[in-house]
Amino acid sequence: MDPRSRGARRWNRVFLVACLLSLVVDPLFFLLQEIRSETCVENGVPMQIVLTVFRSLVDCFYVINIIVHFRTAFVAPSSRVFGRGELIIDSMKIAKQYLNKGFWIDLMAALPIPQVLFWVVLPNLKGPTISNTNAAIRFIILIQYMQRLLMAYPLSMKIAKATGIVTATAWVGAAYNLMFYMLLSHIVGGTWYLLSIEREEACWRSVCDLENSIGCNYSYFDCSTMNDPNRMAWFQSSNVTTDCNPSSSYYQWGIYGPAAQFAITSGAFLNKFFSCFWFGLRNLSSTGQNLSTSIDIGENIYSSLIAIVGLILLALLIGNLQMYIMSATARLEEWRLRRADTEQWMHHRQLPGELRQYVRKYDQYKWVATQGVDEESILKDLPTDLRRQIKRHLCLNLVRRVALFDQMDDRMLDSICERLKPTLCTKDMILVREGDPVTEMLFIIRGHLDSYTTNGGRTGFFDTCQIGPGEFCGEELLTWALQPHPNGILPSSTRTVKAISDVEAFALVADDLKFVSSQFRRLHSKQIRHKFRFHSHQWRTWAACYIQAAWRRHKKRKELAELHEKELNGSRLLMDMFMNGVDASGSQSGSNLALYATRLKTIRSSRLGSDSAIMSPQPKPEEPDFYED
C-alpha cells in the first residue's frame, strides 16, 4: 500500500481516533478500586468487565496497525532529492525497515497490560496486595499510557505532513487541541484518585502499627479477608475509622483529604469519574495553586509535576487556540481593518456623503460575494491545465448563456473562460461613458445595466435599453479586435452604461480579446457576424434610426404625391376657368393665375424641404473585416 494514497491517509485518521479512545479508557482502570465502610479495598468487578471489553476492542486497532505497517511501502531516504521519491515495495525490505524503526514501540503499545494485570496477576498475588496493586497500576499502566500518548502526536504530525492539515476547519482544530488538555486532566484526576486510596491505606497501616498488640495485620485491608474472625475482632476493637478520618489530626492527608472527606473513594463510578476529572482540570488550569500539600516528599513531587505540566499545557493550549481562532477570523479582521482605513481616508479627503456611501456599498458587496478571497492569486499558483479546468467549471455554463458564444467549439470557449476576470458593480455605478475608450468587454451574469446614447450630445436624440443576464456590452472592442491589423488606439464607446442593480459580470480585456480573435478563425464566421449584429445595441440603434429615416422618407413622399395630385387638379380647374373666360375684362383670370402661381410655389418648397430628412441621423457602425469560413 502506498503511504501517500487515500486509503493510507484514511487509515491514519481511523487509528488516530482509536488512539484517542484508548487514552480515555486507560485512566478509567485507576477508578476500579473502591473503599468500603469496613476499612478495606476491593475492585469493582462489573465495571472491570466493561473496561476490559472496551480496552480489548481498542487493542485490536493497534494490532491491525502493526499488520498495516508490514504491508505499507516506504520512500527510500536516498531518493528524497526532488519530488516524492522512490517507493520501496519489496516485502522483505519493508519488514526489515519496520522492525528496525518502530515495530517494538507499536508492539509494547498493543499489549493488553491492564487486562492481564487485573485478571491474571493481581488475583494470584499473596500477602498484602494493596501496595502491590497500586505500584503495579502506577508503574505499568502509566508507562504504557504515556507511550500511547506520545504515539498520538507523531501520528497527527504524519497526517498533517500527508494532507497538509489535521482538521478541516479552524474550530475543529481548536476543539482538537482542547481535547488533549482534557485528556491530561483526566489522567491527573485518575492518578490523584489512586494516590488518595494509597494515602488512606497508609493511614490504616500507621494505626495498625500502633495496634500491633491486638493482632493487626496488613492483609486485613483487603476485602477478601473481611469474613476472617480475627479481622472482625480486630476491626471491632480498633480505632482505625476514627483516627483515619480527615477531620482528625492524627494523620496528615494533604491534597488527598477531599477524596476521603467527600467519600469520593467509596462513591459510584460516575461520581468518582467527574470528581476526579474536575480535580485535574481545576489544578491544571490554575497550575496547582489550589493545592495545599503536607510534608510528604512524594506528594510535593506530584504537586510540582501538576504545576509544571499545567503551565506547559496552558501555554500550548492558549497559543494553539489563539492561532486557530485567529485563523478563523483573520480574513474578517483584515477586511474590518481595511474598511476602517478606507473610512479614515475618506474622512481625511473630505469626500461627500454620496461617494462615501458608494464606497461602503461596494466593499460590503465585494465581501458578501467573495468573503475576502483573492481568486486570481489562488488560480495563478495552479498548473495551466488545472487552472483551465477550474475556469471551465466556473465559467463555461455562464459563457454559453451569452448568445454570441453559445455555438462555439470547446477549444475556443476554454480559451475565453481562461481569460475571463470576475467583476462586481454596485447600483448606480457607471461602467463606461459615451466617448471614453473601451478597455474591456463585459458579459453579464446577474443584474441589469442601463445603456443609453445621445449620439455625441445631439439635441433631441436619445436611445436607451436594458442589458440583462446573458447579454454583453462593449461590442466596439470586438469590432476593433476583428480587424486584420488593429492599431493601438482603442475604440471610443458609443453608449453610456450604468448599473441599475448590483451586477456580477465577467470581463474580457482588450489584449485577451485580441489574442482570442487572432487565434480562432471561428470568431470570423458569417454566423458570428449575424449574431453579433443582432445582439449589438450599437447596430440595433443604427437599424432603428435607419428604419425611422426610411419611414420619414416614405411619409414625405406620400405627402408630395398628395400635393402633386392636388396641383394637377387645381391646374385643370384653373385652365378650364381661364379657357371658358368667366370675366371678359380679364380680372378674374388674373386672380386665378396668381392663385395658381402661389400653390405651385408652395409645392416646390415642400419638395425642397423634404431633402433634409432623407439621410439617417446616425452613421452606420464600422463594419469589421470578417474573414470567410
C-alpha positions as CSV (number, residue, x, y, z in Angstrom):
1,M,0.0,0.0,0.0
2,D,1.3,3.4,-0.9
3,P,1.7,5.5,2.3
4,R,0.6,8.6,0.3
5,S,-2.6,7.0,-1.0
6,R,-6.1,7.9,0.1
7,G,-6.6,4.5,1.8
8,A,-3.4,5.0,3.9
9,R,-4.5,8.6,4.9
10,R,-7.9,7.3,5.8
11,W,-6.5,4.5,8.0
12,N,-4.2,7.0,9.8
13,R,-7.3,9.1,10.7
14,V,-9.1,6.0,11.9
15,F,-6.2,4.9,14.0
16,L,-5.8,8.4,15.5
17,V,-9.4,8.1,16.7
18,A,-8.6,4.7,18.2
19,C,-5.6,6.1,20.0
20,L,-7.6,8.9,21.5
21,L,-10.2,6.4,22.7
22,S,-7.5,4.3,24.3
23,L,-6.3,7.5,26.1
24,V,-9.8,7.9,27.5
25,V,-10.2,4.2,28.6
26,D,-6.9,3.6,30.3
27,P,-7.2,6.1,33.2
28,L,-10.6,4.6,34.0
29,F,-8.8,1.5,35.3
30,F,-7.5,3.7,38.1
31,L,-11.0,4.2,39.3
32,L,-11.8,0.5,39.7
33,Q,-10.6,0.3,43.3
34,E,-13.0,1.5,45.9
35,I,-13.0,1.7,49.7
36,R,-15.8,0.0,51.7
37,S,-17.1,1.1,55.1
38,E,-15.4,-2.0,56.7
39,T,-12.0,-0.3,56.1
40,C,-10.9,-2.5,53.1
41,V,-10.2,-2.1,49.4
42,E,-11.8,-4.1,46.6
43,N,-12.1,-3.9,42.8
44,G,-15.5,-3.2,41.1
45,V,-15.9,-6.3,39.1
46,P,-18.9,-5.2,36.9
47,M,-17.1,-2.1,35.8
48,Q,-13.9,-4.1,35.3
49,I,-15.6,-6.3,32.8
50,V,-16.9,-3.3,30.8
51,L,-13.5,-1.7,30.7
52,T,-11.8,-4.9,29.7
53,V,-14.2,-5.3,26.7
54,F,-13.6,-1.7,25.6
55,R,-9.9,-1.9,26.1
56,S,-9.7,-5.2,24.1
57,L,-11.6,-3.6,21.2
58,V,-9.2,-0.7,21.1
59,D,-6.2,-3.0,21.3
60,C,-7.4,-4.7,18.1
61,F,-6.7,-1.4,16.2
62,Y,-3.2,-1.4,17.5
63,V,-2.7,-5.0,16.2
64,I,-4.2,-4.0,12.9
65,N,-1.9,-1.1,12.7
66,I,1.1,-3.4,13.1
67,I,-0.2,-5.5,10.2
68,V,-0.8,-2.4,8.1
69,H,2.8,-1.3,8.7
70,F,4.1,-4.6,7.4
71,R,2.1,-4.1,4.2
72,T,2.9,-0.4,3.7
73,A,5.6,0.7,1.3
74,F,8.1,3.4,2.3
75,V,10.1,6.1,0.4
76,A,13.8,5.4,0.1
77,P,15.7,8.1,2.0
78,S,18.4,8.3,-0.7
79,S,15.8,9.2,-3.3
80,R,14.4,12.3,-1.5
81,V,16.2,14.8,-3.6
82,F,13.3,16.2,-5.6
83,G,9.6,15.3,-5.8
84,R,8.1,12.4,-3.9
85,G,11.0,10.0,-4.0
86,E,11.3,6.3,-5.0
87,L,8.7,4.0,-3.4
88,I,10.1,0.7,-2.0
89,I,7.5,-2.1,-2.4
90,D,9.7,-5.2,-1.6
91,S,8.1,-7.0,1.3
92,M,11.4,-8.1,2.9
93,K,12.8,-4.5,2.8
94,I,9.5,-3.2,4.2
95,A,9.6,-5.7,7.1
96,K,13.3,-5.0,7.8
97,Q,12.8,-1.3,7.8
98,Y,9.8,-1.6,10.2
99,L,11.5,-4.0,12.5
100,N,14.5,-1.6,12.8
101,K,12.4,1.5,13.2
102,G,9.1,1.3,15.1
103,F,7.9,-2.3,15.5
104,W,8.8,-2.7,19.1
105,I,7.2,0.5,20.2
106,D,4.0,-0.4,18.4
107,L,4.1,-3.9,20.0
108,M,4.6,-2.6,23.5
109,A,1.6,-0.2,22.9
110,A,-0.6,-3.0,21.7
111,L,0.0,-5.4,24.7
112,P,-3.2,-5.9,26.8
113,I,-1.4,-5.0,30.1
114,P,-4.3,-3.8,32.2
115,Q,-6.4,-6.9,31.3
116,V,-3.6,-9.2,32.3
117,L,-2.8,-7.2,35.4
118,F,-6.3,-7.2,36.8
119,W,-7.5,-10.7,35.7
120,V,-4.3,-12.8,36.0
121,V,-1.6,-11.2,38.0
122,L,-3.3,-9.4,40.9
123,P,-5.7,-12.3,41.9
124,N,-2.7,-14.6,42.2
125,L,-0.7,-12.4,44.5
126,K,-0.4,-13.5,48.1
127,G,0.0,-11.4,51.2
128,P,-0.8,-7.7,51.5
129,T,-1.8,-6.9,47.9
130,I,-2.9,-3.2,48.3
131,S,0.6,-1.8,47.9
132,N,1.4,-4.3,45.2
133,T,-1.7,-3.3,43.3
134,N,-1.1,0.4,43.5
135,A,2.5,0.1,42.5
136,A,1.6,-2.1,39.5
137,I,-1.0,0.2,38.3
138,R,1.2,3.3,38.7
139,F,4.3,1.9,37.0
140,I,2.9,-0.4,34.4
141,I,-0.3,1.1,33.2
142,L,1.1,4.6,33.4
143,I,4.2,3.7,31.3
144,Q,2.0,2.2,28.6
145,Y,-0.4,5.1,28.8
146,M,2.5,7.6,28.3
147,Q,3.7,5.5,25.4
148,R,0.3,5.7,23.7
149,L,0.0,9.4,24.4
150,L,3.4,10.0,22.8
151,M,2.3,7.9,19.8
152,A,-0.7,10.2,19.1
153,Y,1.4,13.3,18.5
154,P,3.7,11.8,15.7
155,L,0.6,10.3,14.2
156,S,-1.1,13.7,14.0
157,M,2.1,15.1,12.5
158,K,2.1,12.3,9.9
159,I,-1.4,13.1,8.9
160,A,-0.6,16.8,8.7
161,K,2.5,16.0,6.5
162,A,0.5,13.9,4.1
163,T,-2.6,16.1,3.8
164,G,-1.3,19.5,5.0
165,I,-3.9,19.7,7.8
166,V,-5.2,17.5,10.7
167,T,-8.6,19.2,10.9
168,A,-10.6,20.7,8.1
169,T,-11.8,23.8,9.9
170,A,-10.3,26.2,12.5
171,W,-12.9,25.5,15.1
172,V,-12.4,21.7,14.9
173,G,-8.7,22.3,15.3
174,A,-9.3,24.4,18.4
175,A,-11.5,21.6,19.8
176,Y,-8.8,19.0,18.9
177,N,-6.2,20.9,21.0
178,L,-8.7,21.4,23.8
179,M,-9.3,17.6,23.8
180,F,-5.7,16.9,24.6
181,Y,-5.9,19.3,27.5
182,M,-9.0,17.4,28.8
183,L,-7.2,14.1,28.4
184,L,-4.3,15.3,30.6
185,S,-6.9,16.5,33.1
186,H,-8.4,13.0,33.0
187,I,-5.1,11.2,33.7
188,V,-4.2,13.7,36.5
189,G,-7.6,13.0,38.2
190,G,-7.1,9.3,37.9
191,T,-3.7,9.3,39.4
192,W,-4.9,11.6,42.2
193,Y,-7.7,9.1,43.0
194,L,-5.2,6.2,43.0
195,L,-2.8,8.1,45.3
196,S,-5.8,9.1,47.6
197,I,-6.5,5.4,48.1
198,E,-2.9,4.7,48.8
199,R,-2.8,7.6,51.3
200,E,-5.8,6.2,53.2
201,E,-4.3,2.7,53.2
202,A,-1.1,4.3,54.6
203,C,-3.1,5.8,57.4
204,W,-4.6,2.3,58.1
205,R,-1.1,0.8,58.3
206,S,0.0,3.6,60.6
207,V,-2.9,2.7,63.0
208,C,-2.1,-1.0,62.5
209,D,1.5,-0.4,63.7
210,L,0.2,1.2,66.8
211,E,-2.3,-1.5,67.5
212,N,0.0,-4.4,66.7
213,S,-0.5,-5.8,70.2
214,I,-4.2,-6.6,69.5
215,G,-3.4,-8.7,66.4
216,C,-3.4,-6.3,63.5
217,N,-2.2,-7.5,60.1
218,Y,-1.8,-5.6,56.8
219,S,-3.8,-8.3,55.0
220,Y,-6.9,-7.1,56.8
221,F,-7.1,-4.2,54.5
222,D,-8.0,-6.5,51.6
223,C,-11.8,-7.1,51.4
224,S,-11.1,-10.8,50.6
225,T,-10.4,-11.2,54.3
226,M,-13.4,-9.4,55.5
227,N,-15.1,-12.6,56.9
228,D,-12.0,-13.7,58.8
229,P,-12.9,-14.0,62.5
230,N,-9.6,-12.5,63.6
231,R,-10.1,-9.5,61.4
232,M,-13.6,-9.0,62.6
233,A,-12.4,-9.0,66.2
234,W,-9.6,-6.5,65.3
235,F,-12.0,-4.2,63.5
236,Q,-14.4,-4.1,66.4
237,S,-11.7,-3.2,68.9
238,S,-9.7,-0.8,66.7
239,N,-9.9,3.0,66.4
240,V,-9.0,2.9,62.7
241,T,-12.2,4.6,61.5
242,T,-11.8,7.4,64.0
243,D,-8.1,8.0,63.6
244,C,-8.2,7.8,59.7
245,N,-10.9,10.5,59.4
246,P,-9.8,13.7,57.6
247,S,-11.2,15.7,60.4
248,S,-8.9,14.0,62.9
249,S,-5.4,15.5,63.5
250,Y,-3.8,12.1,63.7
251,Y,-2.7,11.9,60.1
252,Q,-1.7,14.5,57.5
253,W,-3.8,14.0,54.4
254,G,-2.5,16.9,52.3
255,I,-4.1,17.2,48.9
256,Y,-5.8,13.8,49.3
257,G,-8.1,14.9,52.1
258,P,-11.1,15.8,49.9
259,A,-11.2,12.3,48.5
260,A,-11.9,10.8,51.9
261,Q,-13.8,13.8,53.3
262,F,-16.4,13.8,50.5
263,A,-16.4,9.9,50.2
264,I,-15.2,10.1,46.6
265,T,-13.2,6.8,47.1
266,S,-16.4,5.0,48.1
267,G,-18.9,6.6,45.7
268,A,-20.4,5.4,42.5
269,F,-18.3,5.1,39.4
270,L,-19.7,8.1,37.5
271,N,-19.4,10.3,40.7
272,K,-15.8,9.3,41.1
273,F,-15.1,10.0,37.4
274,F,-16.5,13.5,37.3
275,S,-15.0,14.4,40.7
276,C,-11.5,13.3,39.6
277,F,-11.8,15.0,36.2
278,W,-12.7,18.3,37.9
279,F,-9.7,17.9,40.2
280,G,-7.4,17.5,37.3
281,L,-9.0,20.3,35.2
282,R,-9.1,22.8,38.0
283,N,-5.5,22.2,39.1
284,L,-4.0,22.1,35.6
285,S,-5.8,25.3,34.8
286,S,-4.6,27.0,38.0
287,T,-1.1,25.4,37.7
288,G,-1.5,23.7,41.1
289,Q,-2.1,27.0,43.0
290,N,-5.0,25.5,44.9
291,L,-3.1,22.5,46.2
292,S,-2.2,22.5,50.0
293,T,0.4,19.8,50.5
294,S,1.7,18.1,53.5
295,I,5.4,17.4,54.3
296,D,5.3,14.2,52.3
297,I,8.0,14.1,49.6
298,G,6.1,12.1,47.1
299,E,3.0,14.4,47.5
300,N,5.1,17.5,46.9
301,I,6.8,16.0,43.8
302,Y,3.4,15.1,42.5
303,S,2.1,18.6,43.1
304,S,5.1,20.1,41.4
305,L,4.6,17.9,38.4
306,I,1.0,19.1,38.2
307,A,2.1,22.7,38.3
308,I,4.8,22.2,35.6
309,V,2.6,20.2,33.3
310,G,-0.3,22.6,33.8
311,L,1.9,25.6,33.0
312,I,3.2,24.0,29.8
313,L,-0.2,22.7,28.7
314,L,-1.9,26.0,29.4
315,A,0.7,27.9,27.4
316,L,0.3,25.4,24.5
317,L,-3.4,25.4,24.7
318,I,-3.7,29.2,24.7
319,G,-1.3,29.5,21.9
320,N,-2.9,26.9,19.7
321,L,-6.5,28.1,20.4
322,Q,-5.4,31.7,19.7
323,M,-3.9,30.5,16.4
324,Y,-6.9,28.6,15.3
325,I,-9.4,31.2,16.4
326,M,-7.4,34.0,14.7
327,S,-7.2,31.9,11.5
328,A,-11.0,31.5,11.6
329,T,-11.5,35.3,11.9
330,A,-8.3,36.6,10.3
331,R,-9.9,37.4,7.0
332,L,-12.8,39.1,8.6
333,E,-10.5,41.1,10.8
334,E,-8.4,42.1,7.8
335,W,-11.5,43.3,6.0
336,R,-12.6,45.3,9.0
337,L,-9.2,47.0,9.3
338,R,-9.2,47.7,5.6
339,R,-12.6,49.2,5.9
340,A,-11.5,51.3,8.9
341,D,-8.6,52.6,6.8
342,T,-11.0,53.4,4.0
343,E,-13.2,55.4,6.3
344,Q,-10.3,57.3,7.7
345,W,-9.0,58.1,4.2
346,M,-12.5,59.3,3.1
347,H,-12.8,61.5,6.1
348,H,-9.3,62.9,5.6
349,R,-10.0,63.7,1.9
350,Q,-13.5,65.1,2.9
351,L,-15.4,63.1,0.3
352,P,-19.1,63.9,0.0
353,G,-21.6,61.6,1.7
354,E,-22.9,60.2,-1.6
355,L,-19.4,59.0,-2.6
356,R,-18.8,57.5,0.8
357,Q,-22.0,55.6,0.6
358,Y,-21.0,54.2,-2.8
359,V,-17.6,53.1,-1.5
360,R,-19.1,51.4,1.6
361,K,-21.7,49.6,-0.5
362,Y,-19.1,48.3,-2.9
363,D,-16.9,47.0,-0.1
364,Q,-19.9,45.3,1.5
365,Y,-21.0,43.7,-1.8
366,K,-17.5,42.5,-2.6
367,W,-17.2,40.9,0.9
368,V,-20.5,39.1,0.5
369,A,-19.6,37.8,-2.9
370,T,-16.0,36.7,-2.3
371,Q,-15.6,36.6,1.5
372,G,-12.3,38.4,1.1
373,V,-10.8,35.6,-1.0
374,D,-8.5,36.7,-3.8
375,E,-9.4,34.2,-6.5
376,E,-6.9,35.4,-9.0
377,S,-3.9,34.8,-6.7
378,I,-5.2,31.3,-5.9
379,L,-5.6,30.4,-9.5
380,K,-2.3,31.9,-10.6
381,D,-0.3,29.4,-8.5
382,L,-2.0,26.3,-10.1
383,P,-0.8,24.5,-13.1
384,T,-2.1,25.6,-16.5
385,D,-4.3,22.5,-17.2
386,L,-5.8,22.6,-13.7
387,R,-6.4,26.3,-13.9
388,R,-8.1,25.8,-17.3
389,Q,-10.4,23.0,-15.8
390,I,-11.4,25.2,-12.9
391,K,-12.1,28.2,-15.1
392,R,-14.1,25.9,-17.3
393,H,-16.1,24.6,-14.4
394,L,-16.8,28.1,-13.1
395,C,-17.4,30.0,-16.4
396,L,-18.4,27.6,-19.1
397,N,-22.2,27.4,-18.4
398,L,-22.2,31.2,-17.9
399,V,-20.4,31.9,-21.1
400,R,-22.8,29.6,-23.0
401,R,-25.6,31.8,-21.9
402,V,-24.1,34.6,-24.0
403,A,-25.7,34.3,-27.4
404,L,-22.5,35.3,-29.1
405,F,-20.7,32.3,-27.8
406,D,-23.4,29.6,-27.5
407,Q,-22.3,27.6,-30.6
408,M,-18.6,28.0,-30.4
409,D,-16.3,24.9,-30.1
410,D,-14.9,23.8,-26.7
411,R,-11.3,24.9,-27.5
412,M,-12.4,28.5,-28.1
413,L,-14.7,28.5,-25.1
414,D,-11.8,27.2,-22.9
415,S,-9.6,30.0,-24.2
416,I,-12.2,32.6,-23.4
417,C,-13.0,31.1,-20.0
418,E,-9.3,31.1,-19.1
419,R,-9.0,34.8,-19.7
420,L,-12.3,36.0,-18.1
421,K,-12.0,38.0,-14.9
422,P,-14.9,38.4,-12.4
423,T,-16.2,42.0,-12.0
424,L,-18.6,43.4,-9.4
425,C,-20.6,46.5,-9.8
426,T,-23.0,48.2,-7.4
427,K,-26.1,50.1,-8.1
428,D,-25.8,53.5,-9.9
429,M,-22.2,52.7,-10.8
430,I,-21.2,53.9,-14.4
431,L,-19.2,51.3,-16.1
432,V,-18.3,53.3,-19.2
433,R,-19.2,56.8,-20.6
434,E,-20.1,57.7,-24.1
435,G,-16.9,58.8,-25.9
436,D,-14.5,57.1,-23.5
437,P,-12.1,54.4,-24.7
438,V,-13.5,50.9,-24.4
439,T,-10.9,48.8,-22.4
440,E,-12.9,45.6,-21.8
441,M,-15.9,43.7,-23.0
442,L,-18.4,42.7,-20.2
443,F,-20.6,39.6,-20.2
444,I,-23.4,40.0,-17.7
445,I,-24.1,37.1,-15.3
446,R,-26.5,38.7,-12.7
447,G,-28.1,42.1,-12.5
448,H,-29.2,44.7,-15.1
449,L,-27.5,47.6,-16.8
450,D,-29.0,50.7,-18.4
451,S,-27.3,51.5,-21.8
452,Y,-28.2,54.8,-23.4
453,T,-26.7,57.2,-26.0
454,T,-27.3,60.8,-27.2
455,N,-25.3,60.3,-30.4
456,G,-22.5,62.6,-29.3
457,G,-24.7,65.1,-27.5
458,R,-27.0,65.7,-30.4
459,T,-30.1,67.7,-29.4
460,G,-33.3,65.7,-29.5
461,F,-31.6,62.3,-29.9
462,F,-31.9,59.7,-27.1
463,D,-31.8,55.9,-27.2
464,T,-31.9,53.6,-24.2
465,C,-32.2,49.9,-23.5
466,Q,-31.6,47.4,-20.6
467,I,-28.8,44.8,-20.6
468,G,-29.6,41.7,-18.6
469,P,-28.1,38.3,-17.8
470,G,-26.7,36.6,-20.9
471,E,-26.0,39.9,-22.8
472,F,-22.9,41.9,-23.3
473,C,-21.6,45.4,-23.7
474,G,-18.5,47.0,-25.1
475,E,-19.0,45.4,-28.6
476,E,-17.0,48.2,-30.1
477,L,-13.9,46.4,-28.7
478,L,-14.9,43.2,-30.6
479,T,-15.1,45.2,-33.9
480,W,-11.6,46.6,-33.2
481,A,-10.2,43.2,-32.4
482,L,-11.6,41.6,-35.5
483,Q,-9.6,44.0,-37.8
484,P,-6.8,42.3,-39.7
485,H,-4.2,44.8,-38.3
486,P,-5.8,46.6,-35.4
487,N,-3.9,49.7,-34.2
488,G,-3.1,50.5,-30.7
489,I,-5.8,53.1,-30.3
490,L,-8.8,51.7,-28.5
491,P,-12.2,52.4,-29.9
492,S,-14.5,55.0,-28.3
493,S,-17.7,53.9,-26.6
494,T,-20.9,54.9,-28.4
495,R,-23.0,54.5,-25.3
496,T,-23.1,55.2,-21.6
497,V,-23.6,52.0,-19.4
498,K,-24.9,52.4,-15.9
499,A,-25.8,49.7,-13.3
500,I,-29.4,49.9,-12.2
501,S,-28.9,47.0,-9.7
502,D,-26.0,45.0,-8.2
503,V,-24.2,43.3,-11.1
504,E,-21.9,40.4,-11.4
505,A,-20.1,40.0,-14.7
506,F,-17.1,38.6,-16.5
507,A,-14.7,41.0,-18.2
508,L,-12.6,40.2,-21.2
509,V,-9.9,42.9,-21.6
510,A,-8.7,44.3,-24.9
511,D,-5.4,42.3,-25.2
512,D,-7.1,39.0,-24.3
513,L,-9.9,39.6,-26.8
514,K,-7.4,40.5,-29.5
515,F,-5.5,37.2,-28.8
516,V,-8.7,35.1,-29.0
517,S,-9.8,36.8,-32.2
518,S,-6.4,36.2,-33.8
519,Q,-6.1,32.6,-32.8
520,F,-9.5,31.3,-33.6
521,R,-10.9,31.7,-37.1
522,R,-14.3,30.6,-35.9
523,L,-14.8,34.0,-34.5
524,H,-14.7,35.4,-38.0
525,S,-17.5,33.4,-39.4
526,K,-20.6,34.9,-41.0
527,Q,-22.8,33.2,-38.5
528,I,-21.0,35.0,-35.7
529,R,-21.2,38.2,-37.6
530,H,-25.0,38.0,-37.9
531,K,-25.4,37.1,-34.2
532,F,-23.1,40.0,-33.3
533,R,-25.2,42.4,-35.3
534,F,-28.4,41.1,-33.9
535,H,-27.3,41.4,-30.2
536,S,-25.2,44.5,-30.6
537,H,-27.0,47.6,-29.2
538,Q,-24.9,49.8,-31.4
539,W,-26.2,48.1,-34.5
540,R,-29.7,48.0,-33.1
541,T,-29.7,51.7,-32.6
542,W,-28.4,52.3,-36.1
543,A,-31.1,50.0,-37.5
544,A,-33.8,51.8,-35.6
545,C,-32.5,55.1,-36.8
546,Y,-32.3,53.8,-40.4
547,I,-35.9,52.5,-40.2
548,Q,-37.1,55.8,-38.8
549,A,-35.4,57.7,-41.6
550,A,-36.9,55.4,-44.2
551,W,-40.3,55.9,-42.6
552,R,-39.9,59.6,-42.7
553,R,-38.9,59.5,-46.3
554,H,-41.9,57.3,-47.0
555,K,-44.2,59.8,-45.3
556,K,-42.7,62.8,-47.2
557,R,-43.0,61.0,-50.5
558,K,-46.6,60.2,-49.7
559,E,-47.3,63.9,-48.8
560,L,-45.6,65.0,-52.0
561,A,-47.7,62.7,-54.1
562,E,-50.8,64.1,-52.5
563,L,-49.7,67.6,-53.1
564,H,-48.8,66.8,-56.7
565,E,-52.3,65.4,-57.2
566,K,-53.8,68.5,-55.7
567,E,-51.7,70.6,-58.0
568,L,-52.8,68.7,-61.1
569,N,-56.5,69.0,-60.0
570,G,-56.0,72.7,-59.3
571,S,-54.3,73.4,-62.6
572,R,-57.0,71.7,-64.6
573,L,-59.6,73.8,-62.8
574,L,-57.8,77.0,-63.4
575,M,-57.2,76.2,-67.0
576,D,-60.9,75.4,-67.5
577,M,-61.9,78.7,-65.9
578,F,-59.3,80.5,-68.0
579,M,-60.4,78.9,-71.2
580,N,-64.1,79.5,-70.6
581,G,-63.5,83.2,-69.9
582,V,-65.8,83.8,-67.0
583,D,-65.0,87.6,-67.0
584,A,-64.5,89.4,-70.3
585,S,-62.5,92.1,-68.6
586,G,-59.9,89.5,-67.5
587,S,-59.8,90.5,-63.8
588,Q,-60.8,87.1,-62.6
589,S,-58.5,85.3,-65.0
590,G,-55.6,87.4,-63.5
591,S,-56.5,86.5,-59.9
592,N,-56.8,82.8,-60.8
593,L,-53.4,82.9,-62.4
594,A,-51.9,84.4,-59.2
595,L,-53.6,81.7,-57.0
596,Y,-52.1,79.1,-59.3
597,A,-48.6,80.5,-59.0
598,T,-48.9,80.6,-55.2
599,R,-49.9,77.0,-55.0
600,L,-47.1,76.0,-57.3
601,K,-44.5,77.8,-55.2
602,T,-45.8,76.0,-52.0
603,I,-45.5,72.6,-53.6
604,R,-42.0,73.2,-54.8
605,S,-40.8,74.5,-51.4
606,S,-42.3,71.3,-49.8
607,R,-40.2,69.2,-52.2
608,L,-37.0,71.1,-51.4
609,G,-37.6,70.8,-47.6
610,S,-38.0,67.1,-47.7
611,D,-34.4,66.5,-48.7
612,S,-33.1,67.1,-45.2
613,A,-34.9,64.1,-43.8
614,I,-33.7,61.6,-46.3
615,M,-30.4,60.7,-44.5
616,S,-30.3,58.7,-41.2
617,P,-29.4,60.8,-38.1
618,Q,-26.8,58.3,-37.0
619,P,-23.9,56.9,-39.1
620,K,-23.6,53.2,-39.8
621,P,-21.3,51.3,-37.3
622,E,-17.9,50.4,-38.6
623,E,-18.0,47.1,-40.4
624,P,-15.4,44.6,-39.1
625,D,-13.3,42.7,-41.6
626,F,-14.9,39.3,-41.1
627,Y,-13.0,36.5,-42.9
628,E,-14.6,33.7,-44.8
629,D,-15.4,30.5,-43.0
